[in-house]
Amino acid sequence: MNILKRINLPRNAFCLIALSGGGDSVALLDLAFRESVNYNLSLNAAKVMHGIRSQEEEEAEVQLCVRLCKERDIPFEVLTAEVDTVDDIQLRHGCGPEQAARYFRRNLLDKHKMKIAADYTLFGHTADDNLETVFMRLLSGSGPEGLSGISQYTSTVIRPLLGLSRSDLREYLVSRDIPWMEDRTNMENIYRRNRLRNELIPLVTDIFPGWGKALETLGERSKEAAKALSDSAASQLPGMKTGDDCCWNEEDWDSASEYLKALSLWDAFNHLENSQIPDRQLPWKSLKEARSSINKKRSWNAFGLKLERTDGVVKMSRSGGRGVSWIRILLEYADIIDDFESFLGGYCIKASFSKASFAKVSAENPGLRYIKMYPGDWPLELQIAGVQKSLKLGKSCITEKKPVKIFPDSQGKLVYIFIEPVKEGTYAG
């Protein structure tokens, strides 16, 4: 089982192995170790302590990792952080626990990789992980970019096990009498991926026995389609990026196809977005709103970013500080009549004249706010910022008219507003 020939890993490379103590990463550790002599590899390993499971369980995993690395003479480190924890990331960015944990893990591993001056970080993602990812993205309304699945390698990250199944790796470990630990939470349906793995996939397998191969084919075709679209976008709508903005020639923008505009906006958003969470893309609905605004020669401002036409270019730039991710929404009176709902910046925002629209929301729920609007107040601008562990909601009436609430015959109407973080996996299209 030569994993290194699959990925053309350069000889003499210095690799950091992300080791958890689970079967996949333990197999990766042993396979990389066995090939290190042939390829003259230097290996280090590190385990990230997320602090979201019991201390006893994580300590047991650490002890196993220490033993496995000592037997192979591989330097090992435990990585943790007292600030910017998984909970902090969730509260600040409005993301789910799985996404927050991934960001936490990658952040610590990237810092450790830089500290030890390693060339690559090796992750133990398998073919099963890839199929689950494609499945989840399919059910979340993803386009070809998302349906391409997990990348096997980037400039600094390599996933050597993507062509192997979990069962293959478990058989390998058993055949060599190598111990591993199973995360007990993998069998608990508290996370979306776990429910997919434990409940939905067995049902789909019973109905469509060959679904895995079909989804693998879908991933391959999507990867080729995404590459073709990306090449077309680079050719028809070339952009210029700096640290704080992305620009496109206005004539190129107007002549480009709508989907290529969308790809360019996605790319710019991921380049500039303040959260630093990889691939935290705009919901499709919000992206269409941004694209439509520029097509109609109007500016668009949300997610802490501003999109506008200026001096012959279309430009996306940061509209606020790097530490705060702002969302700005302009609502007309008519938008509220039939209730307003949108997914923006990791939050679900709902607005209505009727409190009954939030029947499932308790009156004590801190996410439910209200603002009294008078006839001269419209349109309503909502400004929302994720600041530390709280949300700040501000009202600003954009109008040259003076508010008419001083007149006795003018009646204000309550606008009920509910804001909550989008649950991971929620379709935000």
C-alpha positions, 0 to 999 in steps of 0.5 A: 500500500504505497501512498506516496506514489499516488501523489508525486510527493517530492523526495527529501520533503519535510512533512507534518502529520495531523495525528488524532489517534483515530484509525485513518490518521494512525494508518497515515502515520505508519504508511508514511513512516514505512515510505520515509526511508525510500523517499528520504522524508523527514516526519513530525506529528502533531495532535490538536486538542479541541477541548470539546470532548471529555479530558479523559478521552483526549488524554487517552488519545494523546498517550496513544499518539505519544507511544506510536510516535516514540516507536517510530522515532517521530517527533510529536507535539500536542497543540492547544489554545486558550484563546480563540477556542472552538466556542469563540470561533462559533460565536464570532463567525456564526458557524457550526461546531464542525466548521469551527473545529476545522478552522481551529485545527487548521489554524494550529497546525498551520502555525506549528508547520511554520514553526518547525519549517515543514514543507507539507501537512499530511491529513488522513482524509479517506475516500469515504470522507470525500464521498460524504463531503460530495453528498453533503454539498449536493444536498446543500445545493452546491455547484460544480466547484463544491461537488468536485469534492476534497482536493488531494493536494494544494501547495502545502496540504496533501491528503494521501489516503483519498483513494483508500476506504476506511475499511481498507485502512482498518484491515491494514492496521489489524494485519499489522497489529497497530492500535487506534482509538475510535472517537465515541462521538462518531457514533453519536448523531449530534453532528450533520456528518455523523447523521449522514454517515450513520442514518442516511448513507445506509438507507441510500446504499440499500436503495441504490447499491452503486451510489458510491461509484456514481457520486465518485463519477459526479465528483470527477465530472464536476472537477473537470467542469469547475476547471473549465469554468475557472479557466473561462473566468480567468480568460474572459474576466481577468481580475487584479487582487491586492490585500484589500480589494479585487478589481475587474475591467468594467467592459470585461464585466459587462461582456462576461456571462452571468455564471463567470461573474458569479465565480469571480465574485466567489473568488474575490469574497474568499480572498477578502472575507474577514473570517479567515475560514477557508471557502466560507462562500456567499450564499447563492441568493446573496451572490445573485443580489450582489451581481444584479446590483452591479449589473444595474450599476448600483453598489452592494454592501454586505459581509463587511465588503463593498461592491461598486463601479468606480473609475471604469472598474468593478471593485470589491473591497473591505468596507470595515475593519478586518476584525469586524464582519458587517452585514448591511441590508436595505428593506422597503416596506413592501419587503416586510409585508410578505415576510423577509428572510435571507441568509447573510454572513453566516446568519439567518435574518427574518423580518416581519410585521407579524410576531406570529411569524416567529411562533416557534421563537420564544418571547424570551429568545434574545434573537428576536428584536423589534423596531418601530417604523414610521411612514417617513422612516423607510427604507429600513437599513439593518446593520449587523456585526458579529462582535466578540460574543454578541450581535449588535443591531442598529437601525438607520433610516435612509431618506431625505424626508423628515420622519412624520411620527410627530403628526398625530395621525401617523402610526408606527408599525413594529417590525419584528426581526430575528437573527440567528447563526446559520446551522451548518448544512442549512441550504442558503441558496 
